Amino acid sequence: MTDETQLTFQNPVTRYPSISPPEQSQQEPGLDLQLDPPADRGEQSYRGTGRLEGRKALITGADSGIGAAVAIAFSREGADVAISYLPAEEEDALRVAELIKGAGRRAVTIPGDLAEATFCSDLVEKAASELGGLDALVNNAGKQIFVEHLEDLTDDQLTATYEVNILAQFRIARAALPHLVPGSTIVNTTSIQAYQPSSHLLDYASTKAAINNFTKGLAQQLAPQGIRVNAVAPGPIWTPLQVSAGQPTEALPSFGQNTPLGRAGQPTELAPAYVFLTSAESSYVVGETLNVNGGSPTP
């Protein structure tokens, strides 16, 4: 078997390591820089082919994890990228911006809190202004904090989770519409939690089910305008979300090992799904939820 064939036919079970992370915790929202082991966001491996040449994209939660991997992939596919993130994530965000610039594309960094309705609209206007337009939106930012018992789920956490995970998607998509022309795309991040909710993630999982529904409804509304809306549903992916109260610390060493592939996914394994749904290759794909979860059955 040639080296080229070996690269083409890679065993998905062993392509990335089956990690057994040590018990660890970070203050929310968490940083990629402090993640042990480090996550693979495609910095060294993702190779673009020009599929998003000339695109102007806004990606929320793009400082780390899945959002960072998508931002890196988009830039290497030819897109200029605006990334939003919390101010506490500035260090990670600047690293991603440098990778975007390294691909020869424009990088716009916009810190702020998506739980604030005014920031959602300001974010879109700044992204469109700095990029000279907007034709691709990735609603990826999410808030996940585990709570073992419903009676311990506070109103503050419940409200904050809904504000960031689903209300911000409504607000950002609404603000983006005046900028989106035929051929533009919206890709929302949902989760396997929409179908297989964990008992300790009731608020988070329910927002992900809402995102699925929002995606399908908005897709029908915007399709006649030539604007496609789809979603990606990740399974267990190794990101700072998991170690910043997203999972119980004692669950981290076995994180993702219950999937058919036997391992957690890496952020870079999500990026091609977002590229596909944003590119013209998926021109007849509308209202779809693309599951990237290591083989766990979904409806």
Secondary structure as GFF3:
##gff-version 3
##sequence-region A 1 299
A	DSSP	alpha_helix	3	8	.	.	.	ID=ss1
A	DSSP	three_ten_helix	32	34	.	.	.	ID=ss2
A	DSSP	beta_strand	56	60	.	.	.	ID=ss3
A	DSSP	alpha_helix	65	76	.	.	.	ID=ss4
A	DSSP	beta_strand	80	85	.	.	.	ID=ss5
A	DSSP	three_ten_helix	87	89	.	.	.	ID=ss6
A	DSSP	alpha_helix	90	102	.	.	.	ID=ss7
A	DSSP	beta_strand	107	111	.	.	.	ID=ss8
A	DSSP	alpha_helix	117	131	.	.	.	ID=ss9
A	DSSP	beta_strand	136	139	.	.	.	ID=ss10
A	DSSP	three_ten_helix	150	152	.	.	.	ID=ss11
A	DSSP	alpha_helix	155	162	.	.	.	ID=ss12
A	DSSP	pi_helix	163	167	.	.	.	ID=ss13
A	DSSP	alpha_helix	168	176	.	.	.	ID=ss14
A	DSSP	three_ten_helix	177	179	.	.	.	ID=ss15
A	DSSP	beta_strand	185	189	.	.	.	ID=ss16
A	DSSP	three_ten_helix	192	194	.	.	.	ID=ss17
A	DSSP	alpha_helix	202	222	.	.	.	ID=ss18
A	DSSP	three_ten_helix	223	225	.	.	.	ID=ss19
A	DSSP	beta_strand	228	234	.	.	.	ID=ss20
A	DSSP	alpha_helix	240	241	.	.	.	ID=ss21
A	DSSP	pi_helix	242	246	.	.	.	ID=ss22
A	DSSP	three_ten_helix	249	254	.	.	.	ID=ss23
A	DSSP	three_ten_helix	267	269	.	.	.	ID=ss24
A	DSSP	alpha_helix	271	278	.	.	.	ID=ss25
A	DSSP	three_ten_helix	280	282	.	.	.	ID=ss26
A	DSSP	beta_strand	289	292	.	.	.	ID=ss27
###
